[in-house]
């Protein structure tokens, strides 16, 4: 594609030069040459930027598989099919809701305010290429997969005791309204953007929004039966460490699209260089999260819990997401390493408060997301502590209030929790009738 466009541009310029003949009325000027070169540069930038959105988008879409495998590995075997079903369903719901209303709420007519418009989003007709610096459809796809990732965060936290259909109804509202309205405040050029709030790829907009919704759901839903008894915490090991590890590696891979694509441009040397820096910093932060979590576990408990290492990687990734471009390599490792510290200390802290988070999403996405958003101030001169705190508080308050209202409404009407008997036999049997591992039953 790039070669073809370059050849076309070269042919156009050669044709223009070929018109120079003695006595011919048409005359080549510097302005006409510059216009031809600018047109070619604009076309190449359009193709490059569109490809960045599409490639970044399908990498983030692959994160849906990562979430599914991570959750399948960290829940008990009697609930694995349910987690797989929830993840493919929530991705599909997000795709439809983000077209129906989400994209317009987030990006259309916000203009420094708090909300966009309530309209389905339609991109230009087939064959129309004059859409600015990138294809509108590619932008929609890239933003939609972010929306789906937010719902995936909630899925893991409240696993093993939530009813299927009430959860999916929550996803409809989260992906169609809660996430897009909140996202408009920054990425839609809303009031937080005007205030100067900084969040490059979504430590707060995506991860803490999902984390707040998950925390609210966990508090209202309650812990799994047998998790906390007589002041004691009873571990409930997951079904497959290999699946959880695979899920983590898939998420790590997808994160390059998550952060790299958020550069939003790839059509010149400077942007290509910046995307490369983002890839490196993203990788270093994840590595820092793993190593720090492992060292801390060895020091504190004399054993290294592999699930802590996995969540250390994810916490490092979440931590760097708010600003993956500006830090140097060492600072990226430090920012990710603090994410690893958060996981090691926050997981037992939640147990003390009797908050049952099956996959550790609250420490990884919420607490590390808050840390990453505040860490922006360390490397980005445009960020201030006050503005970052206002943004974090605004997203937290809005998401908690909206999520709580919805969770309570569902609880009072259709109910959100399965019965004790259904929880005991597992949601694979009770809710969907398809077991992930029937030969072991």
ZAZAMAR-681427 format. One record per residue (C-alpha): residue number from 1; x, y, z. Coordinates in nm, 2 decimals, padded with zeros to 4 digits, always signed. Example, Ala and Ser with C-alpha at 12.3 -4.5 7.8 and 13.67 -1.06 7.14 Angstrom:
! residues 2
R; seq; east; north; up
R; 1; +01.23; -00.45; +00.78
R; 2; +01.37; -00.11; +00.71
***
This chain:
! residues 441
R; seq; east; north; up
R; 1; +00.00; +00.00; +00.00
R; 2; +00.27; +00.24; +00.10
R; 3; +00.48; +00.16; -00.21
R; 4; +00.19; +00.19; -00.44
R; 5; +00.09; +00.53; -00.30
R; 6; +00.45; +00.65; -00.33
R; 7; +00.48; +00.53; -00.69
R; 8; +00.15; +00.71; -00.77
R; 9; +00.28; +01.03; -00.62
R; 10; +00.61; +01.00; -00.80
R; 11; +00.42; +00.94; -01.13
R; 12; +00.21; +01.25; -01.07
R; 13; +00.50; +01.47; -01.00
R; 14; +00.69; +01.33; -01.31
R; 15; +00.39; +01.40; -01.52
R; 16; +00.38; +01.75; -01.40
R; 17; +00.75; +01.80; -01.48
R; 18; +00.70; +01.65; -01.83
R; 19; +00.46; +01.93; -01.92
R; 20; +00.75; +02.18; -01.93
R; 21; +00.82; +02.26; -02.29
R; 22; +00.95; +02.57; -02.46
R; 23; +00.67; +02.79; -02.56
R; 24; +00.41; +02.58; -02.37
R; 25; +00.16; +02.79; -02.17
R; 26; +00.16; +02.57; -01.86
R; 27; +00.45; +02.64; -01.64
R; 28; +00.57; +02.44; -01.34
R; 29; +00.62; +02.65; -01.03
R; 30; +00.74; +02.58; -00.69
R; 31; +00.39; +02.62; -00.57
R; 32; +00.25; +02.35; -00.80
R; 33; +00.53; +02.11; -00.70
R; 34; +00.47; +02.18; -00.33
R; 35; +00.09; +02.12; -00.38
R; 36; +00.16; +01.78; -00.55
R; 37; +00.40; +01.68; -00.27
R; 38; +00.15; +01.79; +00.00
R; 39; -00.13; +01.59; -00.16
R; 40; +00.09; +01.28; -00.16
R; 41; +00.20; +01.34; +00.20
R; 42; -00.16; +01.38; +00.31
R; 43; -00.27; +01.06; +00.13
R; 44; +00.02; +00.86; +00.29
R; 45; -00.06; +01.00; +00.64
R; 46; -00.42; +00.90; +00.59
R; 47; -00.32; +00.54; +00.51
R; 48; -00.07; +00.52; +00.79
R; 49; -00.30; +00.66; +01.05
R; 50; -00.59; +00.44; +00.95
R; 51; -00.36; +00.13; +00.96
R; 52; -00.25; +00.23; +01.31
R; 53; -00.61; +00.24; +01.43
R; 54; -00.69; -00.09; +01.26
R; 55; -00.38; -00.27; +01.38
R; 56; -00.41; -00.13; +01.73
R; 57; -00.78; -00.21; +01.73
R; 58; -00.74; -00.58; +01.64
R; 59; -00.46; -00.61; +01.90
R; 60; -00.70; -00.47; +02.17
R; 61; -00.97; -00.69; +02.04
R; 62; -00.74; -00.99; +02.10
R; 63; -00.73; -00.87; +02.46
R; 64; -01.09; -01.01; +02.49
R; 65; -00.94; -01.35; +02.45
R; 66; -00.68; -01.26; +02.71
R; 67; -00.95; -01.16; +02.96
R; 68; -01.14; -01.48; +02.88
R; 69; -00.84; -01.70; +02.94
R; 70; -00.73; -01.52; +03.25
R; 71; -01.07; -01.55; +03.40
R; 72; -01.12; -01.91; +03.29
R; 73; -00.79; -01.99; +03.46
R; 74; -00.86; -01.81; +03.79
R; 75; -01.22; -01.93; +03.85
R; 76; -01.29; -02.28; +03.97
R; 77; -01.36; -02.55; +03.70
R; 78; -01.73; -02.55; +03.76
R; 79; -01.76; -02.19; +03.64
R; 80; -01.52; -02.18; +03.34
R; 81; -01.78; -02.21; +03.07
R; 82; -01.98; -01.92; +03.23
R; 83; -01.67; -01.69; +03.21
R; 84; -01.61; -01.78; +02.85
R; 85; -01.98; -01.71; +02.76
R; 86; -01.98; -01.38; +02.95
R; 87; -01.67; -01.26; +02.77
R; 88; -01.79; -01.33; +02.42
R; 89; -02.13; -01.19; +02.51
R; 90; -02.00; -00.87; +02.66
R; 91; -01.77; -00.80; +02.36
R; 92; -02.07; -00.84; +02.13
R; 93; -02.29; -00.62; +02.34
R; 94; -02.02; -00.35; +02.35
R; 95; -01.99; -00.36; +01.97
R; 96; -02.36; -00.30; +01.92
R; 97; -02.41; -00.05; +02.20
R; 98; -02.11; +00.15; +02.10
R; 99; -02.26; +00.19; +01.75
R; 100; -02.61; +00.25; +01.87
R; 101; -02.53; +00.54; +02.10
R; 102; -02.19; +00.51; +02.27
R; 103; -01.96; +00.66; +02.01
R; 104; -02.19; +00.97; +01.96
R; 105; -02.22; +01.02; +02.33
R; 106; -01.85; +01.01; +02.36
R; 107; -01.74; +01.22; +02.06
R; 108; -02.02; +01.41; +01.89
R; 109; -02.09; +01.76; +02.01
R; 110; -01.94; +01.74; +02.35
R; 111; -01.76; +02.08; +02.31
R; 112; -01.62; +02.12; +02.66
R; 113; -01.93; +01.98; +02.82
R; 114; -02.04; +01.66; +02.99
R; 115; -02.21; +01.45; +02.72
R; 116; -02.24; +01.41; +02.35
R; 117; -02.55; +01.32; +02.14
R; 118; -02.79; +01.03; +02.16
R; 119; -02.76; +00.91; +01.80
R; 120; -02.63; +00.59; +01.62
R; 121; -02.30; +00.66; +01.45
R; 122; -02.28; +00.64; +01.07
R; 123; -01.95; +00.67; +00.88
R; 124; -01.93; +00.79; +00.52
R; 125; -02.05; +00.57; +00.24
R; 126; -01.83; +00.32; +00.07
R; 127; -01.56; +00.47; -00.15
R; 128; -01.55; +00.80; +00.03
R; 129; -01.19; +00.87; +00.13
R; 130; -01.20; +01.24; +00.22
R; 131; -01.24; +01.19; +00.59
R; 132; -00.95; +01.40; +00.73
R; 133; -00.64; +01.23; +00.87
R; 134; -00.78; +00.88; +00.91
R; 135; -01.08; +00.67; +00.83
R; 136; -01.38; +00.74; +01.06
R; 137; -01.47; +00.37; +01.07
R; 138; -01.12; +00.28; +01.18
R; 139; -01.15; +00.52; +01.47
R; 140; -01.49; +00.38; +01.57
R; 141; -01.34; +00.03; +01.57
R; 142; -01.04; +00.14; +01.78
R; 143; -01.26; +00.32; +02.04
R; 144; -01.51; +00.03; +02.05
R; 145; -01.26; -00.23; +02.16
R; 146; -01.16; +00.00; +02.45
R; 147; -01.52; +00.01; +02.55
R; 148; -01.54; -00.37; +02.56
R; 149; -01.23; -00.39; +02.77
R; 150; -01.40; -00.19; +03.04
R; 151; -01.67; -00.45; +03.07
R; 152; -01.43; -00.73; +03.08
R; 153; -01.28; -00.59; +03.40
R; 154; -01.61; -00.62; +03.58
R; 155; -01.67; -00.97; +03.46
R; 156; -01.38; -01.12; +03.65
R; 157; -01.43; -00.95; +03.98
R; 158; -01.79; -01.07; +04.03
R; 159; -01.74; -01.42; +03.89
R; 160; -01.89; -01.74; +04.03
R; 161; -02.20; -01.59; +04.19
R; 162; -02.36; -01.34; +03.94
R; 163; -02.66; -01.43; +03.73
R; 164; -02.59; -01.42; +03.36
R; 165; -02.87; -01.20; +03.23
R; 166; -02.86; -00.93; +03.50
R; 167; -02.49; -00.90; +03.44
R; 168; -02.53; -00.87; +03.06
R; 169; -02.80; -00.60; +03.12
R; 170; -02.54; -00.41; +03.33
R; 171; -02.30; -00.44; +03.04
R; 172; -02.56; -00.29; +02.81
R; 173; -02.57; +00.03; +03.02
R; 174; -02.20; +00.03; +03.10
R; 175; -02.09; +00.01; +02.74
R; 176; -02.37; +00.22; +02.59
R; 177; -02.39; +00.50; +02.85
R; 178; -02.17; +00.50; +03.16
R; 179; -01.83; +00.45; +02.98
R; 180; -01.90; +00.68; +02.68
R; 181; -02.03; +00.97; +02.89
R; 182; -01.73; +00.94; +03.13
R; 183; -01.50; +00.91; +02.83
R; 184; -01.64; +01.22; +02.67
R; 185; -01.51; +01.43; +02.95
R; 186; -01.15; +01.38; +02.84
R; 187; -01.12; +01.21; +02.50
R; 188; -01.43; +01.37; +02.36
R; 189; -01.29; +01.72; +02.43
R; 190; -01.51; +01.76; +02.74
R; 191; -01.47; +01.96; +03.06
R; 192; -01.17; +01.76; +03.19
R; 193; -00.98; +01.80; +02.87
R; 194; -01.03; +02.18; +02.89
R; 195; -00.92; +02.17; +03.26
R; 196; -00.59; +01.99; +03.15
R; 197; -00.65; +01.64; +03.29
R; 198; -00.40; +01.39; +03.13
R; 199; -00.47; +01.03; +03.05
R; 200; -00.30; +00.91; +02.74
R; 201; -00.45; +00.57; +02.69
R; 202; -00.69; +00.51; +02.97
R; 203; -00.55; +00.43; +03.32
R; 204; -00.85; +00.62; +03.45
R; 205; -01.09; +00.64; +03.15
R; 206; -01.09; +00.26; +03.09
R; 207; -00.92; +00.08; +03.38
R; 208; -01.04; +00.27; +03.68
R; 209; -01.39; +00.31; +03.54
R; 210; -01.41; -00.07; +03.50
R; 211; -01.25; -00.10; +03.84
R; 212; -01.50; +00.13; +04.01
R; 213; -01.79; -00.06; +03.85
R; 214; -01.64; -00.39; +03.96
R; 215; -01.58; -00.27; +04.32
R; 216; -01.94; -00.15; +04.34
R; 217; -02.07; -00.47; +04.21
R; 218; -01.86; -00.68; +04.45
R; 219; -01.98; -00.48; +04.75
R; 220; -02.35; -00.51; +04.65
R; 221; -02.33; -00.87; +04.54
R; 222; -02.13; -01.00; +04.84
R; 223; -01.86; -01.26; +04.86
R; 224; -01.87; -01.62; +04.74
R; 225; -02.01; -01.87; +04.98
R; 226; -01.73; -02.00; +05.20
R; 227; -01.48; -01.73; +05.11
R; 228; -01.49; -01.56; +05.45
R; 229; -01.60; -01.77; +05.75
R; 230; -01.56; -01.68; +06.12
R; 231; -01.31; -01.40; +06.04
R; 232; -01.09; -01.64; +05.84
R; 233; -01.01; -01.62; +05.46
R; 234; -01.04; -01.95; +05.27
R; 235; -00.85; -01.95; +04.94
R; 236; -01.04; -02.07; +04.64
R; 237; -00.78; -02.17; +04.38
R; 238; -00.86; -02.14; +04.01
R; 239; -00.89; -02.41; +03.76
R; 240; -00.58; -02.36; +03.55
R; 241; -00.26; -02.17; +03.60
R; 242; -00.16; -02.23; +03.24
R; 243; -00.48; -02.07; +03.11
R; 244; -00.43; -01.77; +03.34
R; 245; -00.07; -01.74; +03.22
R; 246; -00.18; -01.76; +02.86
R; 247; -00.44; -01.49; +02.92
R; 248; -00.18; -01.27; +03.08
R; 249; +00.06; -01.30; +02.78
R; 250; -00.23; -01.23; +02.54
R; 251; -00.32; -00.92; +02.74
R; 252; +00.04; -00.81; +02.74
R; 253; +00.06; -00.84; +02.36
R; 254; -00.27; -00.66; +02.31
R; 255; -00.15; -00.37; +02.53
R; 256; +00.09; -00.27; +02.25
R; 257; -00.22; -00.18; +02.05
R; 258; -00.39; -00.03; +02.35
R; 259; -00.10; +00.22; +02.42
R; 260; +00.07; +00.24; +02.08
R; 261; -00.26; +00.30; +01.89
R; 262; -00.34; +00.58; +02.13
R; 263; -00.07; +00.79; +01.97
R; 264; -00.34; +00.84; +01.71
R; 265; -00.10; +00.91; +01.43
R; 266; +00.17; +00.72; +01.24
R; 267; +00.22; +00.92; +00.92
R; 268; +00.56; +01.07; +00.98
R; 269; +00.90; +01.00; +01.14
R; 270; +00.82; +01.17; +01.47
R; 271; +00.50; +00.97; +01.53
R; 272; +00.66; +00.65; +01.43
R; 273; +00.94; +00.72; +01.67
R; 274; +00.69; +00.80; +01.95
R; 275; +00.49; +00.47; +01.89
R; 276; +00.82; +00.28; +01.92
R; 277; +00.90; +00.45; +02.25
R; 278; +00.55; +00.37; +02.37
R; 279; +00.60; +00.00; +02.29
R; 280; +00.93; -00.01; +02.48
R; 281; +00.80; +00.17; +02.79
R; 282; +00.49; -00.05; +02.79
R; 283; +00.70; -00.36; +02.79
R; 284; +00.94; -00.24; +03.05
R; 285; +00.66; -00.14; +03.29
R; 286; +00.50; -00.48; +03.27
R; 287; +00.84; -00.65; +03.33
R; 288; +00.90; -00.42; +03.63
R; 289; +00.56; -00.52; +03.77
R; 290; +00.64; -00.89; +03.75
R; 291; +00.99; -00.87; +03.90
R; 292; +00.89; -00.64; +04.19
R; 293; +00.59; -00.86; +04.27
R; 294; +00.81; -01.17; +04.27
R; 295; +01.08; -01.02; +04.49
R; 296; +00.82; -00.89; +04.74
R; 297; +00.64; -01.23; +04.76
R; 298; +00.97; -01.41; +04.82
R; 299; +01.07; -01.15; +05.09
R; 300; +00.73; -01.15; +05.27
R; 301; +00.60; -01.50; +05.23
R; 302; +00.91; -01.71; +05.13
R; 303; +00.72; -01.83; +04.83
R; 304; +00.64; -01.68; +04.49
R; 305; +00.27; -01.69; +04.40
R; 306; +00.24; -01.72; +04.03
R; 307; -00.10; -01.54; +04.03
R; 308; +00.07; -01.24; +04.19
R; 309; +00.34; -01.24; +03.92
R; 310; +00.06; -01.25; +03.65
R; 311; -00.13; -00.96; +03.82
R; 312; +00.20; -00.78; +03.87
R; 313; +00.25; -00.77; +03.49
R; 314; -00.11; -00.64; +03.44
R; 315; -00.07; -00.38; +03.71
R; 316; +00.25; -00.26; +03.55
R; 317; +00.07; -00.23; +03.22
R; 318; -00.22; -00.04; +03.37
R; 319; +00.02; +00.19; +03.56
R; 320; +00.20; +00.30; +03.25
R; 321; -00.11; +00.34; +03.04
R; 322; -00.19; +00.70; +03.15
R; 323; +00.15; +00.82; +03.01
R; 324; +00.35; +00.57; +02.81
R; 325; +00.53; +00.82; +02.59
R; 326; +00.71; +01.06; +02.82
R; 327; +00.90; +00.84; +03.07
R; 328; +01.25; +00.72; +03.01
R; 329; +01.32; +00.35; +03.03
R; 330; +01.42; +00.35; +03.40
R; 331; +01.11; +00.56; +03.50
R; 332; +00.89; +00.32; +03.31
R; 333; +01.03; +00.03; +03.51
R; 334; +00.97; +00.22; +03.83
R; 335; +00.61; +00.31; +03.74
R; 336; +00.54; -00.05; +03.65
R; 337; +00.72; -00.18; +03.96
R; 338; +00.50; +00.03; +04.19
R; 339; +00.21; -00.14; +04.02
R; 340; +00.36; -00.47; +04.13
R; 341; +00.38; -00.34; +04.49
R; 342; +00.02; -00.24; +04.48
R; 343; -00.09; -00.59; +04.38
R; 344; +00.11; -00.76; +04.66
R; 345; -00.04; -00.54; +04.93
R; 346; -00.39; -00.47; +04.79
R; 347; -00.50; -00.83; +04.74
R; 348; -00.47; -00.92; +05.11
R; 349; -00.61; -00.58; +05.20
R; 350; -00.93; -00.66; +05.01
R; 351; -00.95; -00.99; +05.20
R; 352; -00.94; -00.80; +05.53
R; 353; -01.23; -00.59; +05.42
R; 354; -01.41; -00.91; +05.30
R; 355; -01.43; -00.79; +04.94
R; 356; -01.43; -01.09; +04.71
R; 357; -01.24; -01.01; +04.39
R; 358; -01.20; -01.34; +04.21
R; 359; -00.93; -01.24; +03.96
R; 360; -00.77; -00.94; +04.14
R; 361; -00.91; -00.68; +03.90
R; 362; -00.97; -00.42; +04.17
R; 363; -00.60; -00.39; +04.27
R; 364; -00.48; -00.42; +03.90
R; 365; -00.73; -00.19; +03.72
R; 366; -00.86; +00.04; +03.99
R; 367; -00.58; +00.10; +04.24
R; 368; -00.29; +00.07; +03.98
R; 369; -00.50; +00.29; +03.75
R; 370; -00.52; +00.56; +04.01
R; 371; -00.15; +00.53; +04.07
R; 372; -00.07; +00.55; +03.70
R; 373; -00.29; +00.86; +03.66
R; 374; -00.11; +01.04; +03.94
R; 375; +00.23; +00.92; +03.81
R; 376; +00.17; +01.13; +03.49
R; 377; +00.28; +01.43; +03.69
R; 378; +00.63; +01.28; +03.73
R; 379; +00.70; +01.29; +03.36
R; 380; +00.45; +01.51; +03.18
R; 381; +00.49; +01.89; +03.25
R; 382; +00.13; +01.96; +03.14
R; 383; -00.02; +01.76; +03.43
R; 384; -00.07; +01.89; +03.78
R; 385; -00.16; +01.69; +04.10
R; 386; -00.47; +01.89; +04.15
R; 387; -00.61; +01.84; +03.81
R; 388; -00.53; +01.47; +03.81
R; 389; -00.70; +01.43; +04.15
R; 390; -01.01; +01.61; +04.02
R; 391; -01.02; +01.38; +03.72
R; 392; -00.98; +01.06; +03.94
R; 393; -01.25; +01.18; +04.18
R; 394; -01.49; +01.28; +03.91
R; 395; -01.46; +00.94; +03.73
R; 396; -01.49; +00.75; +04.06
R; 397; -01.79; +00.94; +04.19
R; 398; -01.98; +00.92; +03.86
R; 399; -01.91; +00.55; +03.80
R; 400; -01.99; +00.44; +04.16
R; 401; -02.32; +00.63; +04.17
R; 402; -02.43; +00.52; +03.82
R; 403; -02.32; +00.16; +03.88
R; 404; -02.47; +00.14; +04.23
R; 405; -02.80; +00.27; +04.11
R; 406; -02.81; +00.01; +03.84
R; 407; -02.69; -00.28; +04.06
R; 408; -02.95; -00.20; +04.32
R; 409; -03.22; -00.17; +04.06
R; 410; -03.14; -00.51; +03.92
R; 411; -03.11; -00.66; +04.27
R; 412; -03.46; -00.52; +04.36
R; 413; -03.62; -00.64; +04.04
R; 414; -03.48; -00.96; +03.88
R; 415; -03.21; -01.03; +04.14
R; 416; -02.84; -01.05; +04.07
R; 417; -02.72; -01.34; +04.26
R; 418; -02.77; -01.71; +04.21
R; 419; -02.90; -01.93; +04.49
R; 420; -02.67; -02.11; +04.73
R; 421; -02.75; -02.44; +04.57
R; 422; -02.67; -02.31; +04.22
R; 423; -02.35; -02.15; +04.35
R; 424; -02.25; -02.48; +04.50
R; 425; -02.30; -02.69; +04.19
R; 426; -02.14; -02.42; +03.97
R; 427; -02.28; -02.18; +03.72
R; 428; -02.18; -02.40; +03.42
R; 429; -02.45; -02.65; +03.52
R; 430; -02.69; -02.42; +03.69
R; 431; -02.70; -02.13; +03.44
R; 432; -02.60; -02.26; +03.10
R; 433; -02.59; -02.63; +03.11
R; 434; -02.25; -02.67; +02.94
R; 435; -01.95; -02.78; +03.16
R; 436; -01.60; -02.68; +03.06
R; 437; -01.46; -03.01; +03.19
R; 438; -01.74; -03.27; +03.20
R; 439; -01.51; -03.57; +03.21
R; 440; -01.38; -03.45; +03.55
R; 441; -01.73; -03.41; +03.71
***
